[in-house]
Amino acid sequence: MPTLSRLAGLALASAAALTLSARPCAAQQDTVPPQTPPAPAYVKNAIYVELGGNALLFSVNYDRRIGDWAGRVGVQFLGAGYDDEGDDDTSVLVVPVTVSYLAGRGNGRAEIGLGVGISRGNLDFGSLGEADIDGVYGTGILGYRYQRPEGGLLVRAGFTPVLIDEEFWPWFGFSVGFGF
């Protein structure tokens, strides 16, 4: 038969084991739900070169992000050849200005936007004639944008249709640059 001191020791050991392994009841747990980590803060600025796209041939662009929105302004300039009087035969300046919404989460997002292209210039096609391209045209963006939150490589590709003098031109663009 166990002695009283052995029973007391066994009871004390059992109480200690129960105390150490006890968990709080559901009513005693914190009622604050776990916090989800905040969405990463994206870099706000980017510079990129676009081939095709909203400026039609090429452009150098500055892009500014505000949350899920991006605004951009670019410039394209062509100047080539002179006539007999020393005047520039072909000179074109195009300034695309767009605003886009970036849909989705993560590094790769859909880009949906609208804008205008402001153009000024003269194209001389020799015996085929000349074309003045002064004016404003409409443009859009429906594409894909890859940009990491901390900056670095930026890649864009998409459908960039143009509306000039009520004539619709399906067009495409590809951009590569750097976010900072």
Rosetta constraint file for C-alpha pairs under 8 A:
AtomPair CA 2 CA 6 HARMONIC 6.21 0.50
AtomPair CA 2 CA 7 HARMONIC 6.74 0.50
AtomPair CA 3 CA 7 HARMONIC 6.44 0.50
AtomPair CA 4 CA 8 HARMONIC 6.16 0.50
AtomPair CA 5 CA 9 HARMONIC 6.13 0.50
AtomPair CA 6 CA 10 HARMONIC 6.13 0.50
AtomPair CA 7 CA 11 HARMONIC 6.07 0.50
AtomPair CA 8 CA 12 HARMONIC 6.11 0.50
AtomPair CA 9 CA 13 HARMONIC 6.14 0.50
AtomPair CA 10 CA 14 HARMONIC 6.09 0.50
AtomPair CA 11 CA 15 HARMONIC 6.13 0.50
AtomPair CA 12 CA 16 HARMONIC 6.20 0.50
AtomPair CA 13 CA 17 HARMONIC 6.22 0.50
AtomPair CA 14 CA 18 HARMONIC 6.21 0.50
AtomPair CA 15 CA 19 HARMONIC 6.09 0.50
AtomPair CA 16 CA 20 HARMONIC 6.21 0.50
AtomPair CA 17 CA 21 HARMONIC 6.23 0.50
AtomPair CA 18 CA 22 HARMONIC 5.94 0.50
AtomPair CA 24 CA 28 HARMONIC 5.67 0.50
AtomPair CA 24 CA 29 HARMONIC 6.39 0.50
AtomPair CA 25 CA 29 HARMONIC 6.61 0.50
AtomPair CA 40 CA 149 HARMONIC 6.31 0.50
AtomPair CA 41 CA 149 HARMONIC 6.19 0.50
AtomPair CA 41 CA 150 HARMONIC 7.82 0.50
AtomPair CA 42 CA 65 HARMONIC 7.95 0.50
AtomPair CA 42 CA 67 HARMONIC 7.79 0.50
AtomPair CA 42 CA 148 HARMONIC 7.38 0.50
AtomPair CA 42 CA 149 HARMONIC 4.10 0.50
AtomPair CA 42 CA 150 HARMONIC 6.23 0.50
AtomPair CA 42 CA 151 HARMONIC 7.41 0.50
AtomPair CA 43 CA 65 HARMONIC 7.53 0.50
AtomPair CA 43 CA 149 HARMONIC 5.85 0.50
AtomPair CA 43 CA 150 HARMONIC 5.94 0.50
AtomPair CA 43 CA 151 HARMONIC 5.69 0.50
AtomPair CA 43 CA 179 HARMONIC 6.50 0.50
AtomPair CA 43 CA 180 HARMONIC 5.55 0.50
AtomPair CA 44 CA 64 HARMONIC 5.53 0.50
AtomPair CA 44 CA 65 HARMONIC 4.74 0.50
AtomPair CA 44 CA 66 HARMONIC 6.83 0.50
AtomPair CA 44 CA 179 HARMONIC 7.53 0.50
AtomPair CA 44 CA 180 HARMONIC 6.72 0.50
AtomPair CA 45 CA 62 HARMONIC 7.39 0.50
AtomPair CA 45 CA 63 HARMONIC 5.74 0.50
AtomPair CA 45 CA 64 HARMONIC 4.80 0.50
AtomPair CA 45 CA 65 HARMONIC 6.38 0.50
AtomPair CA 45 CA 179 HARMONIC 5.69 0.50
AtomPair CA 45 CA 180 HARMONIC 5.32 0.50
AtomPair CA 46 CA 62 HARMONIC 5.87 0.50
AtomPair CA 46 CA 63 HARMONIC 5.01 0.50
AtomPair CA 46 CA 64 HARMONIC 6.58 0.50
AtomPair CA 46 CA 154 HARMONIC 7.75 0.50
AtomPair CA 46 CA 177 HARMONIC 7.03 0.50
AtomPair CA 46 CA 178 HARMONIC 5.53 0.50
AtomPair CA 46 CA 179 HARMONIC 4.07 0.50
AtomPair CA 46 CA 180 HARMONIC 5.90 0.50
AtomPair CA 47 CA 60 HARMONIC 7.48 0.50
AtomPair CA 47 CA 61 HARMONIC 5.64 0.50
AtomPair CA 47 CA 62 HARMONIC 4.74 0.50
AtomPair CA 47 CA 63 HARMONIC 6.25 0.50
AtomPair CA 47 CA 177 HARMONIC 5.57 0.50
AtomPair CA 47 CA 178 HARMONIC 5.59 0.50
AtomPair CA 47 CA 179 HARMONIC 6.57 0.50
AtomPair CA 48 CA 60 HARMONIC 5.99 0.50
AtomPair CA 48 CA 61 HARMONIC 5.37 0.50
AtomPair CA 48 CA 62 HARMONIC 6.80 0.50
AtomPair CA 48 CA 154 HARMONIC 7.62 0.50
AtomPair CA 48 CA 175 HARMONIC 6.32 0.50
AtomPair CA 48 CA 176 HARMONIC 5.40 0.50
AtomPair CA 48 CA 177 HARMONIC 3.75 0.50
AtomPair CA 48 CA 178 HARMONIC 6.27 0.50
AtomPair CA 49 CA 58 HARMONIC 7.27 0.50
AtomPair CA 49 CA 59 HARMONIC 5.80 0.50
AtomPair CA 49 CA 60 HARMONIC 4.63 0.50
AtomPair CA 49 CA 61 HARMONIC 6.21 0.50
AtomPair CA 49 CA 175 HARMONIC 5.48 0.50
AtomPair CA 49 CA 176 HARMONIC 5.67 0.50
AtomPair CA 49 CA 177 HARMONIC 6.17 0.50
AtomPair CA 50 CA 58 HARMONIC 5.38 0.50
AtomPair CA 50 CA 59 HARMONIC 5.25 0.50
AtomPair CA 50 CA 60 HARMONIC 6.42 0.50
AtomPair CA 50 CA 61 HARMONIC 7.49 0.50
AtomPair CA 50 CA 173 HARMONIC 6.54 0.50
AtomPair CA 50 CA 174 HARMONIC 5.54 0.50
AtomPair CA 50 CA 175 HARMONIC 4.14 0.50
AtomPair CA 50 CA 176 HARMONIC 6.70 0.50
AtomPair CA 51 CA 56 HARMONIC 7.86 0.50
AtomPair CA 51 CA 57 HARMONIC 6.01 0.50
AtomPair CA 51 CA 58 HARMONIC 4.38 0.50
AtomPair CA 51 CA 59 HARMONIC 6.76 0.50
AtomPair CA 51 CA 173 HARMONIC 5.61 0.50
AtomPair CA 51 CA 174 HARMONIC 5.37 0.50
AtomPair CA 51 CA 175 HARMONIC 6.31 0.50
AtomPair CA 52 CA 56 HARMONIC 4.85 0.50
AtomPair CA 52 CA 57 HARMONIC 4.44 0.50
AtomPair CA 52 CA 58 HARMONIC 5.25 0.50
AtomPair CA 52 CA 171 HARMONIC 7.40 0.50
AtomPair CA 52 CA 172 HARMONIC 5.99 0.50
AtomPair CA 52 CA 173 HARMONIC 4.47 0.50
AtomPair CA 52 CA 174 HARMONIC 6.69 0.50
AtomPair CA 53 CA 57 HARMONIC 6.97 0.50
AtomPair CA 53 CA 58 HARMONIC 7.02 0.50
AtomPair CA 53 CA 158 HARMONIC 7.97 0.50
AtomPair CA 53 CA 159 HARMONIC 7.75 0.50
AtomPair CA 53 CA 160 HARMONIC 5.49 0.50
AtomPair CA 53 CA 171 HARMONIC 6.71 0.50
AtomPair CA 53 CA 172 HARMONIC 5.33 0.50
AtomPair CA 53 CA 173 HARMONIC 3.69 0.50
AtomPair CA 53 CA 174 HARMONIC 6.71 0.50
AtomPair CA 54 CA 96 HARMONIC 6.02 0.50
AtomPair CA 54 CA 117 HARMONIC 6.99 0.50
AtomPair CA 54 CA 139 HARMONIC 6.23 0.50
AtomPair CA 54 CA 140 HARMONIC 7.41 0.50
AtomPair CA 54 CA 160 HARMONIC 5.96 0.50
AtomPair CA 54 CA 161 HARMONIC 7.64 0.50
AtomPair CA 54 CA 162 HARMONIC 7.28 0.50
AtomPair CA 54 CA 173 HARMONIC 7.30 0.50
AtomPair CA 55 CA 59 HARMONIC 6.10 0.50
AtomPair CA 55 CA 74 HARMONIC 7.91 0.50
AtomPair CA 55 CA 75 HARMONIC 7.64 0.50
AtomPair CA 55 CA 76 HARMONIC 6.72 0.50
AtomPair CA 55 CA 94 HARMONIC 6.09 0.50
AtomPair CA 55 CA 95 HARMONIC 6.80 0.50
AtomPair CA 55 CA 96 HARMONIC 5.64 0.50
AtomPair CA 55 CA 117 HARMONIC 6.59 0.50
AtomPair CA 56 CA 171 HARMONIC 7.71 0.50
AtomPair CA 57 CA 76 HARMONIC 7.94 0.50
AtomPair CA 58 CA 76 HARMONIC 6.21 0.50
AtomPair CA 59 CA 74 HARMONIC 5.94 0.50
AtomPair CA 59 CA 75 HARMONIC 5.25 0.50
AtomPair CA 59 CA 76 HARMONIC 4.62 0.50
AtomPair CA 60 CA 74 HARMONIC 5.37 0.50
AtomPair CA 60 CA 75 HARMONIC 5.56 0.50
AtomPair CA 60 CA 76 HARMONIC 6.71 0.50
AtomPair CA 61 CA 72 HARMONIC 6.70 0.50
AtomPair CA 61 CA 73 HARMONIC 5.68 0.50
AtomPair CA 61 CA 74 HARMONIC 3.93 0.50
AtomPair CA 61 CA 75 HARMONIC 6.54 0.50
AtomPair CA 62 CA 72 HARMONIC 5.59 0.50
AtomPair CA 62 CA 73 HARMONIC 5.61 0.50
AtomPair CA 62 CA 74 HARMONIC 6.17 0.50
AtomPair CA 63 CA 70 HARMONIC 6.56 0.50
AtomPair CA 63 CA 71 HARMONIC 5.68 0.50
AtomPair CA 63 CA 72 HARMONIC 4.22 0.50
AtomPair CA 63 CA 73 HARMONIC 6.68 0.50
AtomPair CA 64 CA 70 HARMONIC 5.53 0.50
AtomPair CA 64 CA 71 HARMONIC 5.35 0.50
AtomPair CA 64 CA 72 HARMONIC 6.25 0.50
AtomPair CA 65 CA 69 HARMONIC 5.70 0.50
AtomPair CA 65 CA 70 HARMONIC 4.32 0.50
AtomPair CA 65 CA 71 HARMONIC 6.50 0.50
AtomPair CA 66 CA 70 HARMONIC 6.17 0.50
AtomPair CA 68 CA 101 HARMONIC 5.89 0.50
AtomPair CA 68 CA 102 HARMONIC 5.15 0.50
AtomPair CA 68 CA 103 HARMONIC 7.13 0.50
AtomPair CA 69 CA 99 HARMONIC 7.19 0.50
AtomPair CA 69 CA 100 HARMONIC 5.68 0.50
AtomPair CA 69 CA 101 HARMONIC 4.66 0.50
AtomPair CA 69 CA 102 HARMONIC 5.97 0.50
AtomPair CA 70 CA 99 HARMONIC 5.75 0.50
AtomPair CA 70 CA 100 HARMONIC 5.15 0.50
AtomPair CA 70 CA 101 HARMONIC 6.45 0.50
AtomPair CA 70 CA 102 HARMONIC 7.42 0.50
AtomPair CA 71 CA 97 HARMONIC 7.58 0.50
AtomPair CA 71 CA 98 HARMONIC 5.77 0.50
AtomPair CA 71 CA 99 HARMONIC 4.43 0.50
AtomPair CA 71 CA 100 HARMONIC 6.36 0.50
AtomPair CA 72 CA 96 HARMONIC 7.86 0.50
AtomPair CA 72 CA 97 HARMONIC 5.71 0.50
AtomPair CA 72 CA 98 HARMONIC 5.40 0.50
AtomPair CA 72 CA 99 HARMONIC 6.52 0.50
AtomPair CA 73 CA 95 HARMONIC 6.88 0.50
AtomPair CA 73 CA 96 HARMONIC 5.71 0.50
AtomPair CA 73 CA 97 HARMONIC 4.56 0.50
AtomPair CA 73 CA 98 HARMONIC 6.71 0.50
AtomPair CA 74 CA 95 HARMONIC 5.43 0.50
AtomPair CA 74 CA 96 HARMONIC 5.28 0.50
AtomPair CA 74 CA 97 HARMONIC 6.66 0.50
AtomPair CA 75 CA 93 HARMONIC 7.23 0.50
AtomPair CA 75 CA 94 HARMONIC 5.81 0.50
AtomPair CA 75 CA 95 HARMONIC 4.63 0.50
AtomPair CA 75 CA 96 HARMONIC 6.67 0.50
AtomPair CA 76 CA 92 HARMONIC 7.72 0.50
AtomPair CA 76 CA 93 HARMONIC 5.66 0.50
AtomPair CA 76 CA 94 HARMONIC 5.06 0.50
AtomPair CA 76 CA 95 HARMONIC 6.43 0.50
AtomPair CA 77 CA 91 HARMONIC 7.30 0.50
AtomPair CA 77 CA 92 HARMONIC 5.56 0.50
AtomPair CA 77 CA 93 HARMONIC 4.58 0.50
AtomPair CA 77 CA 94 HARMONIC 6.55 0.50
AtomPair CA 78 CA 90 HARMONIC 7.34 0.50
AtomPair CA 78 CA 91 HARMONIC 5.28 0.50
AtomPair CA 78 CA 92 HARMONIC 5.03 0.50
AtomPair CA 78 CA 93 HARMONIC 6.63 0.50
AtomPair CA 79 CA 88 HARMONIC 7.27 0.50
AtomPair CA 79 CA 90 HARMONIC 5.55 0.50
AtomPair CA 79 CA 91 HARMONIC 4.19 0.50
AtomPair CA 79 CA 92 HARMONIC 6.50 0.50
AtomPair CA 80 CA 88 HARMONIC 6.91 0.50
AtomPair CA 80 CA 89 HARMONIC 6.73 0.50
AtomPair CA 80 CA 90 HARMONIC 5.39 0.50
AtomPair CA 80 CA 91 HARMONIC 6.53 0.50
AtomPair CA 81 CA 88 HARMONIC 5.99 0.50
AtomPair CA 81 CA 89 HARMONIC 5.43 0.50
AtomPair CA 81 CA 90 HARMONIC 6.40 0.50
AtomPair CA 82 CA 86 HARMONIC 5.31 0.50
AtomPair CA 82 CA 87 HARMONIC 5.28 0.50
AtomPair CA 82 CA 88 HARMONIC 4.53 0.50
AtomPair CA 82 CA 89 HARMONIC 5.00 0.50
AtomPair CA 82 CA 90 HARMONIC 7.77 0.50
AtomPair CA 83 CA 87 HARMONIC 5.54 0.50
AtomPair CA 83 CA 88 HARMONIC 6.55 0.50
AtomPair CA 83 CA 89 HARMONIC 5.87 0.50
AtomPair CA 89 CA 122 HARMONIC 7.24 0.50
AtomPair CA 89 CA 123 HARMONIC 6.79 0.50
AtomPair CA 89 CA 124 HARMONIC 5.60 0.50
AtomPair CA 90 CA 121 HARMONIC 7.40 0.50
AtomPair CA 90 CA 122 HARMONIC 5.50 0.50
AtomPair CA 90 CA 123 HARMONIC 4.68 0.50
AtomPair CA 90 CA 124 HARMONIC 5.62 0.50
AtomPair CA 91 CA 121 HARMONIC 5.33 0.50
AtomPair CA 91 CA 122 HARMONIC 5.63 0.50
AtomPair CA 91 CA 123 HARMONIC 6.61 0.50
AtomPair CA 92 CA 119 HARMONIC 7.21 0.50
AtomPair CA 92 CA 120 HARMONIC 5.84 0.50
AtomPair CA 92 CA 121 HARMONIC 4.17 0.50
AtomPair CA 92 CA 122 HARMONIC 6.22 0.50
AtomPair CA 92 CA 123 HARMONIC 7.37 0.50
AtomPair CA 92 CA 133 HARMONIC 7.89 0.50
AtomPair CA 93 CA 119 HARMONIC 5.65 0.50
AtomPair CA 93 CA 120 HARMONIC 5.26 0.50
AtomPair CA 93 CA 121 HARMONIC 6.10 0.50
AtomPair CA 94 CA 117 HARMONIC 6.46 0.50
AtomPair CA 94 CA 118 HARMONIC 5.56 0.50
AtomPair CA 94 CA 119 HARMONIC 4.33 0.50
AtomPair CA 94 CA 120 HARMONIC 6.51 0.50
AtomPair CA 95 CA 117 HARMONIC 5.51 0.50
AtomPair CA 95 CA 118 HARMONIC 5.07 0.50
AtomPair CA 95 CA 119 HARMONIC 6.41 0.50
AtomPair CA 96 CA 115 HARMONIC 7.23 0.50
AtomPair CA 96 CA 116 HARMONIC 5.86 0.50
AtomPair CA 96 CA 117 HARMONIC 4.22 0.50
AtomPair CA 96 CA 118 HARMONIC 6.32 0.50
AtomPair CA 97 CA 115 HARMONIC 5.51 0.50
AtomPair CA 97 CA 116 HARMONIC 5.49 0.50
AtomPair CA 97 CA 117 HARMONIC 6.22 0.50
AtomPair CA 98 CA 113 HARMONIC 6.75 0.50
AtomPair CA 98 CA 114 HARMONIC 5.61 0.50
AtomPair CA 98 CA 115 HARMONIC 3.97 0.50
AtomPair CA 98 CA 116 HARMONIC 6.46 0.50
AtomPair CA 98 CA 140 HARMONIC 7.89 0.50
AtomPair CA 99 CA 113 HARMONIC 5.47 0.50
AtomPair CA 99 CA 114 HARMONIC 5.79 0.50
AtomPair CA 99 CA 115 HARMONIC 6.22 0.50
AtomPair CA 100 CA 111 HARMONIC 6.18 0.50
AtomPair CA 100 CA 112 HARMONIC 5.29 0.50
AtomPair CA 100 CA 113 HARMONIC 3.84 0.50
AtomPair CA 100 CA 114 HARMONIC 6.57 0.50
AtomPair CA 100 CA 141 HARMONIC 7.49 0.50
AtomPair CA 101 CA 111 HARMONIC 5.79 0.50
AtomPair CA 101 CA 112 HARMONIC 5.30 0.50
AtomPair CA 101 CA 113 HARMONIC 6.08 0.50
AtomPair CA 102 CA 109 HARMONIC 5.99 0.50
AtomPair CA 102 CA 110 HARMONIC 5.64 0.50
AtomPair CA 102 CA 111 HARMONIC 4.73 0.50
AtomPair CA 102 CA 112 HARMONIC 6.59 0.50
AtomPair CA 103 CA 109 HARMONIC 5.66 0.50
AtomPair CA 103 CA 110 HARMONIC 5.10 0.50
AtomPair CA 103 CA 111 HARMONIC 6.40 0.50
AtomPair CA 103 CA 112 HARMONIC 7.77 0.50
AtomPair CA 104 CA 108 HARMONIC 7.79 0.50
AtomPair CA 104 CA 109 HARMONIC 5.29 0.50
AtomPair CA 104 CA 110 HARMONIC 6.57 0.50
AtomPair CA 105 CA 109 HARMONIC 6.46 0.50
AtomPair CA 106 CA 148 HARMONIC 7.83 0.50
AtomPair CA 107 CA 146 HARMONIC 5.45 0.50
AtomPair CA 107 CA 147 HARMONIC 5.21 0.50
AtomPair CA 107 CA 148 HARMONIC 5.03 0.50
AtomPair CA 107 CA 149 HARMONIC 7.07 0.50
AtomPair CA 108 CA 144 HARMONIC 6.96 0.50
AtomPair CA 108 CA 145 HARMONIC 5.65 0.50
AtomPair CA 108 CA 146 HARMONIC 4.38 0.50
AtomPair CA 108 CA 147 HARMONIC 6.56 0.50
AtomPair CA 109 CA 144 HARMONIC 5.83 0.50
AtomPair CA 109 CA 145 HARMONIC 5.30 0.50
AtomPair CA 109 CA 146 HARMONIC 6.45 0.50
AtomPair CA 110 CA 142 HARMONIC 7.49 0.50
AtomPair CA 110 CA 143 HARMONIC 5.82 0.50
AtomPair CA 110 CA 144 HARMONIC 4.71 0.50
AtomPair CA 110 CA 145 HARMONIC 6.18 0.50
AtomPair CA 111 CA 141 HARMONIC 6.80 0.50
AtomPair CA 111 CA 142 HARMONIC 5.77 0.50
AtomPair CA 111 CA 143 HARMONIC 5.09 0.50
AtomPair CA 111 CA 144 HARMONIC 5.59 0.50
AtomPair CA 111 CA 145 HARMONIC 6.25 0.50
AtomPair CA 112 CA 140 HARMONIC 7.71 0.50
AtomPair CA 112 CA 141 HARMONIC 5.32 0.50
AtomPair CA 112 CA 142 HARMONIC 4.80 0.50
AtomPair CA 112 CA 143 HARMONIC 6.64 0.50
AtomPair CA 113 CA 140 HARMONIC 5.54 0.50
AtomPair CA 113 CA 141 HARMONIC 4.74 0.50
AtomPair CA 113 CA 142 HARMONIC 6.71 0.50
AtomPair CA 114 CA 138 HARMONIC 7.74 0.50
AtomPair CA 114 CA 139 HARMONIC 5.93 0.50
AtomPair CA 114 CA 140 HARMONIC 4.29 0.50
AtomPair CA 114 CA 141 HARMONIC 6.15 0.50
AtomPair CA 115 CA 138 HARMONIC 6.05 0.50
AtomPair CA 115 CA 139 HARMONIC 5.22 0.50
AtomPair CA 115 CA 140 HARMONIC 5.98 0.50
AtomPair CA 116 CA 136 HARMONIC 6.56 0.50
AtomPair CA 116 CA 137 HARMONIC 5.55 0.50
AtomPair CA 116 CA 138 HARMONIC 4.55 0.50
AtomPair CA 116 CA 139 HARMONIC 5.49 0.50
AtomPair CA 117 CA 136 HARMONIC 5.60 0.50
AtomPair CA 117 CA 137 HARMONIC 5.23 0.50
AtomPair CA 117 CA 138 HARMONIC 6.32 0.50
AtomPair CA 117 CA 139 HARMONIC 6.95 0.50
AtomPair CA 118 CA 134 HARMONIC 7.83 0.50
AtomPair CA 118 CA 135 HARMONIC 5.99 0.50
AtomPair CA 118 CA 136 HARMONIC 4.61 0.50
AtomPair CA 118 CA 137 HARMONIC 6.67 0.50
AtomPair CA 119 CA 133 HARMONIC 6.30 0.50
AtomPair CA 119 CA 134 HARMONIC 5.29 0.50
AtomPair CA 119 CA 135 HARMONIC 5.37 0.50
AtomPair CA 119 CA 136 HARMONIC 6.16 0.50
AtomPair CA 119 CA 137 HARMONIC 8.00 0.50
AtomPair CA 120 CA 132 HARMONIC 7.75 0.50
AtomPair CA 120 CA 133 HARMONIC 5.68 0.50
AtomPair CA 120 CA 134 HARMONIC 4.16 0.50
AtomPair CA 120 CA 135 HARMONIC 6.47 0.50
AtomPair CA 121 CA 132 HARMONIC 5.95 0.50
AtomPair CA 121 CA 133 HARMONIC 5.39 0.50
AtomPair CA 121 CA 134 HARMONIC 5.88 0.50
AtomPair CA 122 CA 130 HARMONIC 7.01 0.50
AtomPair CA 122 CA 131 HARMONIC 5.74 0.50
AtomPair CA 122 CA 132 HARMONIC 4.54 0.50
AtomPair CA 122 CA 133 HARMONIC 6.07 0.50
AtomPair CA 122 CA 134 HARMONIC 7.92 0.50
AtomPair CA 123 CA 130 HARMONIC 5.51 0.50
AtomPair CA 123 CA 131 HARMONIC 5.11 0.50
AtomPair CA 123 CA 132 HARMONIC 6.40 0.50
AtomPair CA 123 CA 133 HARMONIC 7.66 0.50
AtomPair CA 124 CA 129 HARMONIC 6.19 0.50
AtomPair CA 124 CA 130 HARMONIC 4.38 0.50
AtomPair CA 124 CA 131 HARMONIC 6.57 0.50
AtomPair CA 125 CA 129 HARMONIC 5.26 0.50
AtomPair CA 125 CA 130 HARMONIC 5.72 0.50
AtomPair CA 126 CA 130 HARMONIC 7.33 0.50
AtomPair CA 136 CA 164 HARMONIC 7.91 0.50
AtomPair CA 137 CA 162 HARMONIC 7.09 0.50
AtomPair CA 137 CA 163 HARMONIC 5.85 0.50
AtomPair CA 137 CA 164 HARMONIC 5.11 0.50
AtomPair CA 137 CA 165 HARMONIC 7.43 0.50
AtomPair CA 138 CA 162 HARMONIC 5.77 0.50
AtomPair CA 138 CA 163 HARMONIC 4.99 0.50
AtomPair CA 138 CA 164 HARMONIC 6.74 0.50
AtomPair CA 139 CA 160 HARMONIC 6.54 0.50
AtomPair CA 139 CA 161 HARMONIC 5.63 0.50
AtomPair CA 139 CA 162 HARMONIC 4.46 0.50
AtomPair CA 139 CA 163 HARMONIC 6.16 0.50
AtomPair CA 140 CA 159 HARMONIC 7.83 0.50
AtomPair CA 140 CA 160 HARMONIC 5.20 0.50
AtomPair CA 140 CA 161 HARMONIC 5.57 0.50
AtomPair CA 140 CA 162 HARMONIC 6.81 0.50
AtomPair CA 141 CA 158 HARMONIC 6.69 0.50
AtomPair CA 141 CA 159 HARMONIC 5.92 0.50
AtomPair CA 141 CA 160 HARMONIC 4.72 0.50
AtomPair CA 141 CA 161 HARMONIC 7.16 0.50
AtomPair CA 142 CA 158 HARMONIC 5.60 0.50
AtomPair CA 142 CA 159 HARMONIC 5.21 0.50
AtomPair CA 142 CA 160 HARMONIC 6.52 0.50
AtomPair CA 143 CA 156 HARMONIC 7.15 0.50
AtomPair CA 143 CA 157 HARMONIC 5.58 0.50
AtomPair CA 143 CA 158 HARMONIC 3.75 0.50
AtomPair CA 143 CA 159 HARMONIC 5.93 0.50
AtomPair CA 144 CA 156 HARMONIC 5.68 0.50
AtomPair CA 144 CA 157 HARMONIC 5.50 0.50
AtomPair CA 144 CA 158 HARMONIC 6.12 0.50
AtomPair CA 145 CA 154 HARMONIC 7.38 0.50
AtomPair CA 145 CA 155 HARMONIC 5.82 0.50
AtomPair CA 145 CA 156 HARMONIC 4.44 0.50
AtomPair CA 145 CA 157 HARMONIC 6.74 0.50
AtomPair CA 146 CA 153 HARMONIC 7.95 0.50
AtomPair CA 146 CA 154 HARMONIC 5.68 0.50
AtomPair CA 146 CA 155 HARMONIC 5.15 0.50
AtomPair CA 146 CA 156 HARMONIC 6.36 0.50
AtomPair CA 147 CA 151 HARMONIC 6.91 0.50
AtomPair CA 147 CA 152 HARMONIC 7.49 0.50
AtomPair CA 147 CA 153 HARMONIC 6.43 0.50
AtomPair CA 147 CA 154 HARMONIC 4.82 0.50
AtomPair CA 147 CA 155 HARMONIC 6.81 0.50
AtomPair CA 147 CA 179 HARMONIC 7.32 0.50
AtomPair CA 148 CA 152 HARMONIC 6.83 0.50
AtomPair CA 148 CA 153 HARMONIC 7.31 0.50
AtomPair CA 148 CA 154 HARMONIC 7.59 0.50
AtomPair CA 150 CA 180 HARMONIC 7.62 0.50
AtomPair CA 151 CA 178 HARMONIC 7.05 0.50
AtomPair CA 151 CA 179 HARMONIC 4.54 0.50
AtomPair CA 151 CA 180 HARMONIC 5.01 0.50
AtomPair CA 152 CA 178 HARMONIC 5.13 0.50
AtomPair CA 152 CA 179 HARMONIC 5.04 0.50
AtomPair CA 152 CA 180 HARMONIC 6.59 0.50
AtomPair CA 153 CA 176 HARMONIC 7.51 0.50
AtomPair CA 153 CA 177 HARMONIC 6.06 0.50
AtomPair CA 153 CA 178 HARMONIC 4.89 0.50
AtomPair CA 153 CA 179 HARMONIC 6.36 0.50
AtomPair CA 154 CA 175 HARMONIC 7.85 0.50
AtomPair CA 154 CA 176 HARMONIC 5.76 0.50
AtomPair CA 154 CA 177 HARMONIC 5.00 0.50
AtomPair CA 154 CA 178 HARMONIC 5.26 0.50
AtomPair CA 154 CA 179 HARMONIC 6.11 0.50
AtomPair CA 155 CA 174 HARMONIC 7.66 0.50
AtomPair CA 155 CA 175 HARMONIC 5.58 0.50
AtomPair CA 155 CA 176 HARMONIC 4.72 0.50
AtomPair CA 155 CA 177 HARMONIC 6.53 0.50
AtomPair CA 156 CA 173 HARMONIC 7.96 0.50
AtomPair CA 156 CA 174 HARMONIC 5.71 0.50
AtomPair CA 156 CA 175 HARMONIC 4.84 0.50
AtomPair CA 156 CA 176 HARMONIC 6.58 0.50
AtomPair CA 157 CA 172 HARMONIC 7.67 0.50
AtomPair CA 157 CA 173 HARMONIC 5.71 0.50
AtomPair CA 157 CA 174 HARMONIC 4.40 0.50
AtomPair CA 157 CA 175 HARMONIC 6.25 0.50
AtomPair CA 158 CA 172 HARMONIC 5.73 0.50
AtomPair CA 158 CA 173 HARMONIC 5.60 0.50
AtomPair CA 158 CA 174 HARMONIC 6.70 0.50
AtomPair CA 159 CA 170 HARMONIC 7.48 0.50
AtomPair CA 159 CA 171 HARMONIC 6.01 0.50
AtomPair CA 159 CA 172 HARMONIC 4.51 0.50
AtomPair CA 159 CA 173 HARMONIC 6.52 0.50
AtomPair CA 160 CA 170 HARMONIC 6.99 0.50
AtomPair CA 160 CA 171 HARMONIC 5.10 0.50
AtomPair CA 160 CA 172 HARMONIC 4.96 0.50
AtomPair CA 160 CA 173 HARMONIC 6.31 0.50
AtomPair CA 161 CA 168 HARMONIC 7.18 0.50
AtomPair CA 161 CA 169 HARMONIC 5.73 0.50
AtomPair CA 161 CA 170 HARMONIC 4.55 0.50
AtomPair CA 161 CA 171 HARMONIC 4.78 0.50
AtomPair CA 161 CA 172 HARMONIC 7.06 0.50
AtomPair CA 162 CA 168 HARMONIC 5.93 0.50
AtomPair CA 162 CA 169 HARMONIC 5.11 0.50
AtomPair CA 162 CA 170 HARMONIC 6.49 0.50
AtomPair CA 162 CA 171 HARMONIC 6.75 0.50
AtomPair CA 163 CA 167 HARMONIC 5.51 0.50
AtomPair CA 163 CA 168 HARMONIC 4.66 0.50
AtomPair CA 163 CA 169 HARMONIC 6.24 0.50
AtomPair CA 164 CA 168 HARMONIC 6.62 0.50
AtomPair CA 164 CA 169 HARMONIC 7.76 0.50
